[in-house]
Amino acid sequence: MKSILIVLFVAVSSLTTFGQDTSTMNGTYEGYINGAYVFTDSEGDSVEFNNAVSAVTSKYDLNSQKFIGKQFSITFTIDSELDEDDEEIQVSTIVDLLMPE
């Protein structure tokens, strides 16, 4: 019984962002382009995010035109995954999004 609980705990822990390092940046939202959420930082560089957690997408409809040109504070994680060719790729996920008032 104890080993089942340990296996269950490890499985659930691996599915969450608990313990992941997050980074924060400020940027202007450019839109949802080619399957990515695109922001421009203060230096004019474009930054693409592959995913956004449901708490973010329910708070802000980033697929609409409403937020294009708006400033945001973006908190995100970057994970390494294997693509279909077994090559390591970086996948960035927005975990929190705040629009300063």
C-alpha positions in Angstrom: 0.0 0.0 0.0 2.8 2.4 0.9 4.6 1.8 -2.4 1.3 2.5 -4.3 1.0 5.9 -2.6 4.6 6.8 -3.4 4.1 5.9 -7.1 0.9 7.9 -7.1 2.6 10.9 -5.5 5.5 10.8 -8.0 3.1 10.6 -10.9 1.0 13.5 -9.8 4.1 15.6 -8.9 5.5 15.2 -12.4 2.3 16.6 -13.9 2.4 19.8 -12.0 4.6 22.9 -12.2 5.4 22.6 -8.5 9.0 23.4 -8.0 9.6 24.8 -11.5 11.6 27.9 -11.9 9.7 30.8 -13.3 10.8 33.9 -15.0 9.1 37.3 -15.5 9.2 39.8 -18.2 7.3 42.8 -19.4 6.0 43.0 -23.0 3.5 44.3 -25.5 1.1 41.7 -26.8 1.4 41.3 -30.6 -1.2 38.5 -31.0 -1.7 34.8 -31.4 0.5 34.1 -34.4 1.2 30.7 -35.9 0.2 28.9 -32.8 2.1 31.0 -30.3 1.4 33.9 -28.0 3.8 36.7 -29.2 5.0 39.6 -27.1 7.6 42.3 -27.8 10.0 43.3 -25.0 11.3 46.8 -24.3 14.3 46.2 -26.7 11.9 45.3 -29.6 12.7 41.6 -29.5 9.8 39.2 -30.1 9.2 36.5 -27.6 7.0 33.5 -28.4 5.1 31.4 -25.8 3.9 28.0 -26.9 1.3 27.5 -24.1 -0.7 29.3 -21.5 -2.3 27.7 -18.4 -6.1 27.7 -18.2 -6.2 30.4 -15.5 -4.5 32.8 -17.9 -6.7 32.0 -20.9 -9.9 32.3 -18.8 -8.8 35.7 -17.5 -7.6 37.1 -20.9 -8.9 36.0 -24.3 -5.6 36.2 -26.1 -7.1 34.8 -29.3 -9.1 38.0 -29.7 -7.8 41.4 -31.0 -8.8 43.1 -27.7 -5.4 42.9 -26.0 -3.1 43.5 -29.0 -0.9 46.5 -28.2 -1.5 46.2 -24.4 1.4 46.0 -21.9 1.6 42.9 -19.7 3.8 41.4 -17.0 4.3 37.8 -18.1 5.4 35.0 -15.7 6.5 31.9 -17.5 8.3 28.5 -17.4 10.6 26.9 -19.9 10.7 23.1 -20.2 12.6 20.8 -22.5 10.7 18.2 -24.4 11.4 15.8 -27.3 9.8 16.5 -30.6 8.7 13.9 -33.1 12.3 13.5 -34.3 13.5 12.9 -30.8 15.3 16.3 -30.8 15.2 18.4 -27.6 13.1 21.6 -27.9 12.3 24.4 -25.5 8.6 24.8 -24.7 7.6 28.0 -22.9 4.3 28.3 -21.0 2.7 31.4 -19.6 1.7 30.6 -16.0 0.6 34.1 -14.9 -0.3 37.3 -16.8 -1.0 40.7 -15.3 -2.0 43.9 -17.1 -0.8 46.9 -15.2 -3.6 49.5 -14.7 
